[in-house]
Amino acid sequence: HRAHSRDAFAKGALDAAKFLAGKKPGLYTMANVIGVK
Protein backbone atom coordinates (compact mmCIF):
# COMPACT_ATOMS: atom_id res chain seq x y z
CA HIS A 1 0.00 0.00 0.00
CA ARG A 2 1.01 3.62 -0.28
CA ALA A 3 0.45 6.66 1.86
CA HIS A 4 0.02 10.09 0.33
CA SER A 5 1.35 11.76 3.46
CA ARG A 6 2.69 10.84 6.86
CA ASP A 7 -0.27 12.38 8.64
CA ALA A 8 -2.01 9.03 9.18
CA PHE A 9 1.13 7.53 10.68
CA ALA A 10 1.55 10.51 12.99
CA LYS A 11 -2.09 10.31 14.09
CA GLY A 12 -1.69 6.60 14.83
CA ALA A 13 1.40 7.27 16.92
CA LEU A 14 -0.38 10.01 18.88
CA ASP A 15 -3.46 7.84 19.40
CA ALA A 16 -1.23 5.03 20.67
CA ALA A 17 0.58 7.37 23.07
CA LYS A 18 -2.74 8.64 24.46
CA PHE A 19 -3.97 5.06 24.85
CA LEU A 20 -0.82 4.00 26.70
CA ALA A 21 -0.73 6.98 29.05
CA GLY A 22 -1.47 5.66 32.53
CA LYS A 23 -1.61 1.99 31.47
CA LYS A 24 0.31 -0.64 33.37
CA PRO A 25 3.45 -1.96 31.65
CA GLY A 26 2.59 -4.76 29.27
CA LEU A 27 2.23 -5.80 25.67
CA TYR A 28 -0.36 -3.86 23.69
CA THR A 29 -1.16 -3.93 19.99
CA MET A 30 -2.69 -1.41 17.63
CA ALA A 31 -5.81 -3.58 17.80
CA ASN A 32 -5.99 -2.65 21.49
CA VAL A 33 -5.54 1.02 20.62
CA ILE A 34 -8.34 1.10 18.05
CA GLY A 35 -10.61 -1.21 20.05
CA VAL A 36 -10.78 -4.35 17.91
CA LYS A 37 -9.88 -7.89 18.86
mmCIF entry with sequence, helices, sheets and N, C-alpha, C, O atoms, coordinates in Angstrom:
data_MODEL
# 
_entry.id   MODEL 
# 
_entity.id                         1 
_entity.type                       polymer 
_entity.pdbx_number_of_molecules   1 
# 
_entity_poly.entity_id                      1 
_entity_poly.type                           'polypeptide(L)' 
_entity_poly.nstd_linkage                   no 
_entity_poly.nstd_monomer                   no 
_entity_poly.pdbx_seq_one_letter_code       HRAHSRDAFAKGALDAAKFLAGKKPGLYTMANVIGVK 
_entity_poly.pdbx_seq_one_letter_code_can   HRAHSRDAFAKGALDAAKFLAGKKPGLYTMANVIGVK 
_entity_poly.pdbx_strand_id                 A 
# 
loop_
_entity_poly_seq.entity_id 
_entity_poly_seq.num 
_entity_poly_seq.mon_id 
_entity_poly_seq.hetero 
1 1  HIS n 
1 2  ARG n 
1 3  ALA n 
1 4  HIS n 
1 5  SER n 
1 6  ARG n 
1 7  ASP n 
1 8  ALA n 
1 9  PHE n 
1 10 ALA n 
1 11 LYS n 
1 12 GLY n 
1 13 ALA n 
1 14 LEU n 
1 15 ASP n 
1 16 ALA n 
1 17 ALA n 
1 18 LYS n 
1 19 PHE n 
1 20 LEU n 
1 21 ALA n 
1 22 GLY n 
1 23 LYS n 
1 24 LYS n 
1 25 PRO n 
1 26 GLY n 
1 27 LEU n 
1 28 TYR n 
1 29 THR n 
1 30 MET n 
1 31 ALA n 
1 32 ASN n 
1 33 VAL n 
1 34 ILE n 
1 35 GLY n 
1 36 VAL n 
1 37 LYS n 
# 
_struct_asym.id          A 
_struct_asym.entity_id   1 
# 
loop_
_struct_conf.conf_type_id 
_struct_conf.id 
_struct_conf.pdbx_PDB_helix_id 
_struct_conf.beg_label_comp_id 
_struct_conf.beg_label_asym_id 
_struct_conf.beg_label_seq_id 
_struct_conf.pdbx_beg_PDB_ins_code 
_struct_conf.end_label_comp_id 
_struct_conf.end_label_asym_id 
_struct_conf.end_label_seq_id 
_struct_conf.pdbx_end_PDB_ins_code 
_struct_conf.beg_auth_comp_id 
_struct_conf.beg_auth_asym_id 
_struct_conf.beg_auth_seq_id 
_struct_conf.end_auth_comp_id 
_struct_conf.end_auth_asym_id 
_struct_conf.end_auth_seq_id 
_struct_conf.pdbx_PDB_helix_class 
_struct_conf.details 
_struct_conf.pdbx_PDB_helix_length 
HELX_P HELX_P1 AA1 ASP A 7  ? LEU A 20 ? ASP A 7  LEU A 20 1 ? 14 
HELX_P HELX_P2 AA2 MET A 30 ? ILE A 34 ? MET A 30 ILE A 34 1 ? 5  
# 
_struct_conf_type.id          HELX_P 
_struct_conf_type.criteria    ? 
_struct_conf_type.reference   ? 
# 
loop_
_atom_site.group_PDB 
_atom_site.id 
_atom_site.type_symbol 
_atom_site.label_atom_id 
_atom_site.label_alt_id 
_atom_site.label_comp_id 
_atom_site.label_asym_id 
_atom_site.label_entity_id 
_atom_site.label_seq_id 
_atom_site.pdbx_PDB_ins_code 
_atom_site.Cartn_x 
_atom_site.Cartn_y 
_atom_site.Cartn_z 
_atom_site.occupancy 
_atom_site.B_iso_or_equiv 
_atom_site.pdbx_formal_charge 
_atom_site.auth_seq_id 
_atom_site.auth_comp_id 
_atom_site.auth_asym_id 
_atom_site.auth_atom_id 
_atom_site.pdbx_PDB_model_num 
ATOM 1   N N  . HIS A 1 1  ? 0.840   -1.179 0.000  1.00 0.00 ? 1  HIS A N  1 
ATOM 2   C CA . HIS A 1 1  ? 0.000   0.000  0.000  1.00 0.00 ? 1  HIS A CA 1 
ATOM 3   C C  . HIS A 1 1  ? 0.879   1.235  0.000  1.00 0.00 ? 1  HIS A C  1 
ATOM 4   O O  . HIS A 1 1  ? 2.084   1.154  0.240  1.00 0.00 ? 1  HIS A O  1 
ATOM 5   N N  . ARG A 1 2  ? 0.281   2.354  -0.265 1.00 0.00 ? 2  ARG A N  1 
ATOM 6   C CA . ARG A 1 2  ? 1.005   3.623  -0.282 1.00 0.00 ? 2  ARG A CA 1 
ATOM 7   C C  . ARG A 1 2  ? 0.271   4.645  0.578  1.00 0.00 ? 2  ARG A C  1 
ATOM 8   O O  . ARG A 1 2  ? -0.949  4.597  0.731  1.00 0.00 ? 2  ARG A O  1 
ATOM 9   N N  . ALA A 1 3  ? 1.030   5.548  1.120  1.00 0.00 ? 3  ALA A N  1 
ATOM 10  C CA . ALA A 1 3  ? 0.446   6.663  1.864  1.00 0.00 ? 3  ALA A CA 1 
ATOM 11  C C  . ALA A 1 3  ? 0.774   7.952  1.122  1.00 0.00 ? 3  ALA A C  1 
ATOM 12  O O  . ALA A 1 3  ? 1.898   8.142  0.657  1.00 0.00 ? 3  ALA A O  1 
ATOM 13  N N  . HIS A 1 4  ? -0.202  8.822  1.018  1.00 0.00 ? 4  HIS A N  1 
ATOM 14  C CA . HIS A 1 4  ? 0.021   10.089 0.329  1.00 0.00 ? 4  HIS A CA 1 
ATOM 15  C C  . HIS A 1 4  ? 0.740   11.089 1.225  1.00 0.00 ? 4  HIS A C  1 
ATOM 16  O O  . HIS A 1 4  ? 1.386   12.015 0.734  1.00 0.00 ? 4  HIS A O  1 
ATOM 17  N N  . SER A 1 5  ? 0.630   10.906 2.521  1.00 0.00 ? 5  SER A N  1 
ATOM 18  C CA . SER A 1 5  ? 1.353   11.758 3.463  1.00 0.00 ? 5  SER A CA 1 
ATOM 19  C C  . SER A 1 5  ? 1.606   10.953 4.732  1.00 0.00 ? 5  SER A C  1 
ATOM 20  O O  . SER A 1 5  ? 1.101   9.842  4.896  1.00 0.00 ? 5  SER A O  1 
ATOM 21  N N  . ARG A 1 6  ? 2.375   11.522 5.596  1.00 0.00 ? 6  ARG A N  1 
ATOM 22  C CA . ARG A 1 6  ? 2.694   10.840 6.855  1.00 0.00 ? 6  ARG A CA 1 
ATOM 23  C C  . ARG A 1 6  ? 1.710   11.182 7.963  1.00 0.00 ? 6  ARG A C  1 
ATOM 24  O O  . ARG A 1 6  ? 1.876   10.745 9.102  1.00 0.00 ? 6  ARG A O  1 
ATOM 25  N N  . ASP A 1 7  ? 0.699   11.952 7.637  1.00 0.00 ? 7  ASP A N  1 
ATOM 26  C CA . ASP A 1 7  ? -0.270  12.382 8.645  1.00 0.00 ? 7  ASP A CA 1 
ATOM 27  C C  . ASP A 1 7  ? -0.952  11.204 9.339  1.00 0.00 ? 7  ASP A C  1 
ATOM 28  O O  . ASP A 1 7  ? -1.130  11.224 10.557 1.00 0.00 ? 7  ASP A O  1 
ATOM 29  N N  . ALA A 1 8  ? -1.330  10.192 8.584  1.00 0.00 ? 8  ALA A N  1 
ATOM 30  C CA . ALA A 1 8  ? -2.011  9.033  9.178  1.00 0.00 ? 8  ALA A CA 1 
ATOM 31  C C  . ALA A 1 8  ? -1.094  8.294  10.141 1.00 0.00 ? 8  ALA A C  1 
ATOM 32  O O  . ALA A 1 8  ? -1.539  7.821  11.187 1.00 0.00 ? 8  ALA A O  1 
ATOM 33  N N  . PHE A 1 9  ? 0.179   8.195  9.794  1.00 0.00 ? 9  PHE A N  1 
ATOM 34  C CA . PHE A 1 9  ? 1.132   7.527  10.682 1.00 0.00 ? 9  PHE A CA 1 
ATOM 35  C C  . PHE A 1 9  ? 1.317   8.331  11.964 1.00 0.00 ? 9  PHE A C  1 
ATOM 36  O O  . PHE A 1 9  ? 1.384   7.766  13.055 1.00 0.00 ? 9  PHE A O  1 
ATOM 37  N N  . ALA A 1 10 ? 1.400   9.650  11.826 1.00 0.00 ? 10 ALA A N  1 
ATOM 38  C CA . ALA A 1 10 ? 1.553   10.514 12.993 1.00 0.00 ? 10 ALA A CA 1 
ATOM 39  C C  . ALA A 1 10 ? 0.323   10.423 13.894 1.00 0.00 ? 10 ALA A C  1 
ATOM 40  O O  . ALA A 1 10 ? 0.455   10.353 15.116 1.00 0.00 ? 10 ALA A O  1 
ATOM 41  N N  . LYS A 1 11 ? -0.873  10.422 13.299 1.00 0.00 ? 11 LYS A N  1 
ATOM 42  C CA . LYS A 1 11 ? -2.095  10.307 14.092 1.00 0.00 ? 11 LYS A CA 1 
ATOM 43  C C  . LYS A 1 11 ? -2.128  8.980  14.835 1.00 0.00 ? 11 LYS A C  1 
ATOM 44  O O  . LYS A 1 11 ? -2.517  8.933  16.002 1.00 0.00 ? 11 LYS A O  1 
ATOM 45  N N  . GLY A 1 12 ? -1.725  7.904  14.174 1.00 0.00 ? 12 GLY A N  1 
ATOM 46  C CA . GLY A 1 12 ? -1.688  6.599  14.827 1.00 0.00 ? 12 GLY A CA 1 
ATOM 47  C C  . GLY A 1 12 ? -0.736  6.584  16.007 1.00 0.00 ? 12 GLY A C  1 
ATOM 48  O O  . GLY A 1 12 ? -1.040  6.014  17.055 1.00 0.00 ? 12 GLY A O  1 
ATOM 49  N N  . ALA A 1 13 ? 0.420   7.213  15.834 1.00 0.00 ? 13 ALA A N  1 
ATOM 50  C CA . ALA A 1 13 ? 1.397   7.271  16.920 1.00 0.00 ? 13 ALA A CA 1 
ATOM 51  C C  . ALA A 1 13 ? 0.852   8.078  18.097 1.00 0.00 ? 13 ALA A C  1 
ATOM 52  O O  . ALA A 1 13 ? 1.028   7.690  19.252 1.00 0.00 ? 13 ALA A O  1 
ATOM 53  N N  . LEU A 1 14 ? 0.198   9.190  17.809 1.00 0.00 ? 14 LEU A N  1 
ATOM 54  C CA . LEU A 1 14 ? -0.375  10.006 18.883 1.00 0.00 ? 14 LEU A CA 1 
ATOM 55  C C  . LEU A 1 14 ? -1.525  9.286  19.577 1.00 0.00 ? 14 LEU A C  1 
ATOM 56  O O  . LEU A 1 14 ? -1.643  9.337  20.801 1.00 0.00 ? 14 LEU A O  1 
ATOM 57  N N  . ASP A 1 15 ? -2.371  8.620  18.802 1.00 0.00 ? 15 ASP A N  1 
ATOM 58  C CA . ASP A 1 15 ? -3.460  7.844  19.401 1.00 0.00 ? 15 ASP A CA 1 
ATOM 59  C C  . ASP A 1 15 ? -2.911  6.743  20.306 1.00 0.00 ? 15 ASP A C  1 
ATOM 60  O O  . ASP A 1 15 ? -3.448  6.497  21.386 1.00 0.00 ? 15 ASP A O  1 
ATOM 61  N N  . ALA A 1 16 ? -1.844  6.083  19.868 1.00 0.00 ? 16 ALA A N  1 
ATOM 62  C CA . ALA A 1 16 ? -1.234  5.026  20.675 1.00 0.00 ? 16 ALA A CA 1 
ATOM 63  C C  . ALA A 1 16 ? -0.650  5.598  21.966 1.00 0.00 ? 16 ALA A C  1 
ATOM 64  O O  . ALA A 1 16 ? -0.793  4.999  23.032 1.00 0.00 ? 16 ALA A O  1 
ATOM 65  N N  . ALA A 1 17 ? 0.005   6.750  21.871 1.00 0.00 ? 17 ALA A N  1 
ATOM 66  C CA . ALA A 1 17 ? 0.581   7.373  23.066 1.00 0.00 ? 17 ALA A CA 1 
ATOM 67  C C  . ALA A 1 17 ? -0.511  7.743  24.065 1.00 0.00 ? 17 ALA A C  1 
ATOM 68  O O  . ALA A 1 17 ? -0.350  7.537  25.268 1.00 0.00 ? 17 ALA A O  1 
ATOM 69  N N  . LYS A 1 18 ? -1.619  8.289  23.570 1.00 0.00 ? 18 LYS A N  1 
ATOM 70  C CA . LYS A 1 18 ? -2.738  8.641  24.457 1.00 0.00 ? 18 LYS A CA 1 
ATOM 71  C C  . LYS A 1 18 ? -3.328  7.387  25.100 1.00 0.00 ? 18 LYS A C  1 
ATOM 72  O O  . LYS A 1 18 ? -3.669  7.396  26.283 1.00 0.00 ? 18 LYS A O  1 
ATOM 73  N N  . PHE A 1 19 ? -3.447  6.318  24.328 1.00 0.00 ? 19 PHE A N  1 
ATOM 74  C CA . PHE A 1 19 ? -3.972  5.057  24.848 1.00 0.00 ? 19 PHE A CA 1 
ATOM 75  C C  . PHE A 1 19 ? -3.072  4.514  25.952 1.00 0.00 ? 19 PHE A C  1 
ATOM 76  O O  . PHE A 1 19 ? -3.565  4.030  26.972 1.00 0.00 ? 19 PHE A O  1 
ATOM 77  N N  . LEU A 1 20 ? -1.766  4.590  25.758 1.00 0.00 ? 20 LEU A N  1 
ATOM 78  C CA . LEU A 1 20 ? -0.821  3.999  26.703 1.00 0.00 ? 20 LEU A CA 1 
ATOM 79  C C  . LEU A 1 20 ? -0.613  4.828  27.962 1.00 0.00 ? 20 LEU A C  1 
ATOM 80  O O  . LEU A 1 20 ? -0.171  4.305  28.985 1.00 0.00 ? 20 LEU A O  1 
ATOM 81  N N  . ALA A 1 21 ? -0.928  6.109  27.894 1.00 0.00 ? 21 ALA A N  1 
ATOM 82  C CA . ALA A 1 21 ? -0.728  6.984  29.051 1.00 0.00 ? 21 ALA A CA 1 
ATOM 83  C C  . ALA A 1 21 ? -1.525  6.448  30.234 1.00 0.00 ? 21 ALA A C  1 
ATOM 84  O O  . ALA A 1 21 ? -2.747  6.318  30.165 1.00 0.00 ? 21 ALA A O  1 
ATOM 85  N N  . GLY A 1 22 ? -0.827  6.141  31.312 1.00 0.00 ? 22 GLY A N  1 
ATOM 86  C CA . GLY A 1 22 ? -1.472  5.658  32.526 1.00 0.00 ? 22 GLY A CA 1 
ATOM 87  C C  . GLY A 1 22 ? -1.724  4.163  32.567 1.00 0.00 ? 22 GLY A C  1 
ATOM 88  O O  . GLY A 1 22 ? -2.189  3.648  33.583 1.00 0.00 ? 22 GLY A O  1 
ATOM 89  N N  . LYS A 1 23 ? -1.427  3.451  31.482 1.00 0.00 ? 23 LYS A N  1 
ATOM 90  C CA . LYS A 1 23 ? -1.615  1.995  31.469 1.00 0.00 ? 23 LYS A CA 1 
ATOM 91  C C  . LYS A 1 23 ? -0.458  1.327  32.211 1.00 0.00 ? 23 LYS A C  1 
ATOM 92  O O  . LYS A 1 23 ? 0.646   1.865  32.297 1.00 0.00 ? 23 LYS A O  1 
ATOM 93  N N  . LYS A 1 24 ? -0.745  0.146  32.739 1.00 0.00 ? 24 LYS A N  1 
ATOM 94  C CA . LYS A 1 24 ? 0.315   -0.639 33.367 1.00 0.00 ? 24 LYS A CA 1 
ATOM 95  C C  . LYS A 1 24 ? 1.254   -1.159 32.285 1.00 0.00 ? 24 LYS A C  1 
ATOM 96  O O  . LYS A 1 24 ? 0.832   -1.356 31.145 1.00 0.00 ? 24 LYS A O  1 
ATOM 97  N N  . PRO A 1 25 ? 2.531   -1.384 32.629 1.00 0.00 ? 25 PRO A N  1 
ATOM 98  C CA . PRO A 1 25 ? 3.453   -1.962 31.646 1.00 0.00 ? 25 PRO A CA 1 
ATOM 99  C C  . PRO A 1 25 ? 2.917   -3.291 31.130 1.00 0.00 ? 25 PRO A C  1 
ATOM 100 O O  . PRO A 1 25 ? 2.369   -4.086 31.893 1.00 0.00 ? 25 PRO A O  1 
ATOM 101 N N  . GLY A 1 26 ? 3.073   -3.518 29.869 1.00 0.00 ? 26 GLY A N  1 
ATOM 102 C CA . GLY A 1 26 ? 2.592   -4.756 29.266 1.00 0.00 ? 26 GLY A CA 1 
ATOM 103 C C  . GLY A 1 26 ? 2.728   -4.704 27.765 1.00 0.00 ? 26 GLY A C  1 
ATOM 104 O O  . GLY A 1 26 ? 3.318   -3.778 27.208 1.00 0.00 ? 26 GLY A O  1 
ATOM 105 N N  . LEU A 1 27 ? 2.181   -5.702 27.123 1.00 0.00 ? 27 LEU A N  1 
ATOM 106 C CA . LEU A 1 27 ? 2.226   -5.796 25.673 1.00 0.00 ? 27 LEU A CA 1 
ATOM 107 C C  . LEU A 1 27 ? 0.868   -5.384 25.122 1.00 0.00 ? 27 LEU A C  1 
ATOM 108 O O  . LEU A 1 27 ? -0.150  -5.999 25.437 1.00 0.00 ? 27 LEU A O  1 
ATOM 109 N N  . TYR A 1 28 ? 0.860   -4.354 24.309 1.00 0.00 ? 28 TYR A N  1 
ATOM 110 C CA . TYR A 1 28 ? -0.355  -3.857 23.689 1.00 0.00 ? 28 TYR A CA 1 
ATOM 111 C C  . TYR A 1 28 ? -0.145  -3.827 22.179 1.00 0.00 ? 28 TYR A C  1 
ATOM 112 O O  . TYR A 1 28 ? 0.979   -3.672 21.700 1.00 0.00 ? 28 TYR A O  1 
ATOM 113 N N  . THR A 1 29 ? -1.229  -3.975 21.446 1.00 0.00 ? 29 THR A N  1 
ATOM 114 C CA . THR A 1 29 ? -1.158  -3.926 19.989 1.00 0.00 ? 29 THR A CA 1 
ATOM 115 C C  . THR A 1 29 ? -1.993  -2.755 19.485 1.00 0.00 ? 29 THR A C  1 
ATOM 116 O O  . THR A 1 29 ? -2.740  -2.140 20.246 1.00 0.00 ? 29 THR A O  1 
ATOM 117 N N  . MET A 1 30 ? -1.859  -2.456 18.205 1.00 0.00 ? 30 MET A N  1 
ATOM 118 C CA . MET A 1 30 ? -2.694  -1.407 17.626 1.00 0.00 ? 30 MET A CA 1 
ATOM 119 C C  . MET A 1 30 ? -4.163  -1.817 17.665 1.00 0.00 ? 30 MET A C  1 
ATOM 120 O O  . MET A 1 30 ? -5.047  -0.961 17.702 1.00 0.00 ? 30 MET A O  1 
ATOM 121 N N  . ALA A 1 31 ? -4.426  -3.123 17.658 1.00 0.00 ? 31 ALA A N  1 
ATOM 122 C CA . ALA A 1 31 ? -5.814  -3.581 17.800 1.00 0.00 ? 31 ALA A CA 1 
ATOM 123 C C  . ALA A 1 31 ? -6.380  -3.126 19.143 1.00 0.00 ? 31 ALA A C  1 
ATOM 124 O O  . ALA A 1 31 ? -7.549  -2.751 19.226 1.00 0.00 ? 31 ALA A O  1 
ATOM 125 N N  . ASN A 1 32 ? -5.562  -3.156 20.192 1.00 0.00 ? 32 ASN A N  1 
ATOM 126 C CA . ASN A 1 32 ? -5.995  -2.650 21.493 1.00 0.00 ? 32 ASN A CA 1 
ATOM 127 C C  . ASN A 1 32 ? -6.284  -1.151 21.410 1.00 0.00 ? 32 ASN A C  1 
ATOM 128 O O  . ASN A 1 32 ? -7.272  -0.664 21.960 1.00 0.00 ? 32 ASN A O  1 
ATOM 129 N N  . VAL A 1 33 ? -5.416  -0.440 20.720 1.00 0.00 ? 33 VAL A N  1 
ATOM 130 C CA . VAL A 1 33 ? -5.540  1.019  20.618 1.00 0.00 ? 33 VAL A CA 1 
ATOM 131 C C  . VAL A 1 33 ? -6.836  1.399  19.911 1.00 0.00 ? 33 VAL A C  1 
ATOM 132 O O  . VAL A 1 33 ? -7.539  2.308  20.353 1.00 0.00 ? 33 VAL A O  1 
ATOM 133 N N  . ILE A 1 34 ? -7.155  0.715  18.822 1.00 0.00 ? 34 ILE A N  1 
ATOM 134 C CA . ILE A 1 34 ? -8.339  1.098  18.050 1.00 0.00 ? 34 ILE A CA 1 
ATOM 135 C C  . ILE A 1 34 ? -9.596  0.358  18.490 1.00 0.00 ? 34 ILE A C  1 
ATOM 136 O O  . ILE A 1 34 ? -10.684 0.614  17.973 1.00 0.00 ? 34 ILE A O  1 
ATOM 137 N N  . GLY A 1 35 ? -9.450  -0.566 19.453 1.00 0.00 ? 35 GLY A N  1 
ATOM 138 C CA . GLY A 1 35 ? -10.608 -1.214 20.049 1.00 0.00 ? 35 GLY A CA 1 
ATOM 139 C C  . GLY A 1 35 ? -11.175 -2.402 19.298 1.00 0.00 ? 35 GLY A C  1 
ATOM 140 O O  . GLY A 1 35 ? -12.375 -2.666 19.373 1.00 0.00 ? 35 GLY A O  1 
ATOM 141 N N  . VAL A 1 36 ? -10.333 -3.121 18.575 1.00 0.00 ? 36 VAL A N  1 
ATOM 142 C CA . VAL A 1 36 ? -10.783 -4.353 17.912 1.00 0.00 ? 36 VAL A CA 1 
ATOM 143 C C  . VAL A 1 36 ? -10.001 -5.527 18.462 1.00 0.00 ? 36 VAL A C  1 
ATOM 144 O O  . VAL A 1 36 ? -8.886  -5.366 18.958 1.00 0.00 ? 36 VAL A O  1 
ATOM 145 N N  . LYS A 1 37 ? -10.586 -6.702 18.374 1.00 0.00 ? 37 LYS A N  1 
ATOM 146 C CA . LYS A 1 37 ? -9.882  -7.887 18.858 1.00 0.00 ? 37 LYS A CA 1 
ATOM 147 C C  . LYS A 1 37 ? -9.624  -8.829 17.753 1.00 0.00 ? 37 LYS A C  1 
ATOM 148 O O  . LYS A 1 37 ? -9.038  -9.889 17.969 1.00 0.00 ? 37 LYS A O  1 
# 
